[in-house]
């Protein structure tokens, strides 16, 4: 089993635990099906570029251990993939598991990818970012055509802190309103729509610490 020693400000060692890492590693095994959100996003990318034979560049923001790499073959075009995360633990695992792809350390709240991509995806990450408007703006400005987001949405904007047993620090779990996220995207030249998350069927989930959230997908397209 792949491990990395704690160092610096690695997000995994300050906010998560070994049980979570074991689960992520288990989900990379070939006898485990790809994560449903990855399948859903890959199919949406395929639909969005149907008929095109031009290679696509894809940025995976908050790539974790590289789950999305398992479904890249579902996209008919050649994919130039680049994964970003703020945990060297996850990036090290991703590099070992998928040496044919590129993974790099990046904090999307404060940094913009050096090159634009045709597509950017971000799942289960935006809700944990304190300055989410800056992060989303950085994603949008670095994306030419299509942004796919999987996060918590509802009719009210809320934020609560969640702490895993044994973790050093708690972390933010935000809920966005559909309007605030769509408005930011539209102000930057994207059309916006939302869709049901296939993994959870967009049914409210109790996460613990008095927090209940509902996941949806968001699709932002620049014409």
ZAMARGU-4260 file (C-alpha; in steps of 0.2 Angstrom, whole numbers, plus 5000, padded with zeros to 4 digits):
<rodrens>
0) 5000/5000/5000 | 5007/5017/4995 | 5010/5030/5009 | 5019/5046/5010 | 5026/5054/5026
5) 5018/5069/5033 | 5027/5085/5029 | 5024/5104/5027 | 5006/5108/5025 | 5000/5093/5016
10) 4981/5094/5016 | 4978/5076/5018 | 4989/5075/5034 | 4981/5090/5042 | 4962/5087/5038
15) 4960/5068/5033 | 4964/5051/5040 | 4971/5034/5035 | 4954/5027/5033 | 4950/5040/5020
20) 4966/5036/5011 | 4963/5017/5011 | 4946/5020/5003 | 4954/5031/4989 | 4967/5017/4986
25) 4953/5004/4986 | 4943/5014/4973 | 4959/5014/4961 | 4959/4995/4960 | 4954/4987/4943
30) 4941/4976/4951 | 4932/4992/4958 | 4921/5001/4946 | 4926/5019/4941 | 4917/5032/4952
35) 4900/5036/4945 | 4904/5055/4944 | 4919/5052/4934 | 4909/5042/4921 | 4895/5055/4921
40) 4908/5069/4918 | 4917/5060/4905 | 4901/5057/4895 | 4897/5075/4896 | 4913/5080/4889
45) 4911/5067/4875 | 4893/5075/4872 | 4900/5093/4872 | 4913/5089/4859 | 4904/5076/4849
50) 4911/5075/4831 | 4927/5084/4835 | 4943/5075/4831 | 4954/5089/4839 | 4964/5083/4855
55) 4957/5090/4871 | 4966/5097/4885 | 4958/5093/4902 | 4962/5101/4919 | 4957/5091/4934
60) 4956/5102/4949 | 4957/5093/4966 | 4962/5077/4957 | 4965/5068/4973 | 4973/5051/4968
65) 4968/5052/4950 | 4951/5044/4949 | 4946/5053/4933 | 4961/5045/4924 | 4951/5028/4924
70) 4937/5035/4913 | 4948/5045/4900 | 4946/5031/4887 | 4927/5035/4887 | 4931/5052/4878
75) 4934/5048/4859 | 4946/5062/4857 | 4965/5061/4862 | 4965/5069/4879 | 4980/5079/4886
80) 4976/5077/4905 | 4984/5088/4919 | 4979/5084/4937 | 4981/5097/4951 | 4979/5095/4970
85) 4986/5103/4986 | 4991/5087/4994 | 5008/5079/4989 | 5001/5063/4996 | 4987/5061/4983
90) 4998/5068/4969 | 5012/5055/4973 | 4999/5041/4973 | 4992/5047/4956 | 5009/5049/4948
95) 5014/5031/4953 | 4997/5024/4947 | 4996/5034/4931 | 5014/5038/4925 | 5008/5042/4908
100) 4999/5058/4914 | 5005/5074/4923 | 5000/5079/4940 | 5006/5095/4949 | 5004/5104/4966
105) 4993/5120/4964 | 4981/5130/4975 | 4967/5135/4964 | 4962/5149/4977 | 4978/5158/4974
110) 4986/5151/4958 | 4980/5150/4940 | 4986/5136/4929 | 5000/5141/4918 | 4991/5136/4902
115) 4972/5136/4897 | 4963/5120/4895 | 4948/5116/4884 | 4939/5108/4899 | 4941/5110/4918
120) 4933/5098/4930 | 4931/5100/4949 | 4923/5088/4960 | 4920/5088/4979 | 4933/5102/4981
125) 4925/5119/4978 | 4915/5118/4994 | 4930/5117/5005 | 4939/5133/4998 | 4937/5148/5009
130) 4939/5161/4995 | 4928/5151/4982 | 4925/5166/4971 | 4943/5168/4967 | 4945/5149/4965
135) 4931/5148/4953 | 4936/5164/4944 | 4954/5156/4942 | 4946/5140/4934 | 4935/5150/4922
140) 4948/5161/4916 | 4960/5146/4913 | 4946/5137/4903 | 4942/5139/4885 | 4926/5130/4883
145) 4918/5119/4896 | 4918/5118/4915 | 4910/5104/4925 | 4908/5106/4944 | 4901/5093/4957
150) 4897/5102/4973 | 4884/5106/4986 | 4870/5117/4980 | 4853/5123/4988 | 4842/5137/4990
155) 4852/5145/5004 | 4871/5149/5005 | 4878/5141/5021 | 4895/5136/5028 | 4899/5124/5042
160) 4915/5116/5049 | 4918/5097/5049 | 4931/5088/5059 | 4936/5070/5056 | 4940/5060/5072
165) 4958/5060/5075 | 4961/5074/5061 | 4972/5089/5066 | 4960/5102/5059 | 4942/5104/5054
170) 4938/5109/5037 | 4925/5120/5028 | 4910/5112/5020 | 4900/5125/5011 | 4883/5125/5002
175) 4881/5137/4987 | 4865/5144/4980 | 4863/5140/4962 | 4861/5158/4958 | 4877/5164/4966
180) 4888/5152/4956 | 4878/5154/4940 | 4880/5173/4941 | 4899/5172/4943 | 4900/5161/4928
185) 4889/5171/4917 | 4898/5187/4922 | 4914/5179/4914 | 4905/5174/4898 | 4899/5156/4902
190) 4881/5150/4900 | 4876/5140/4916 | 4865/5125/4919 | 4863/5112/4933 | 4860/5093/4933
195) 4857/5079/4944 | 4872/5070/4952 | 4871/5052/4946 | 4881/5045/4961 | 4869/5052/4974
200) 4854/5055/4964 | 4855/5072/4972 | 4846/5065/4987 | 4851/5075/5003 | 4866/5066/5013
205) 4870/5067/5031 | 4888/5070/5032 | 4890/5071/5051 | 4893/5085/5063 | 4875/5091/5061
210) 4879/5094/5042 | 4867/5089/5028 | 4871/5092/5010 | 4864/5089/4993 | 4876/5086/4978
215) 4872/5093/4960 | 4882/5095/4945 | 4885/5112/4936 | 4890/5114/4918 | 4897/5130/4912
220) 4900/5133/4893 | 4908/5146/4884 | 4901/5148/4866
</rodrens>
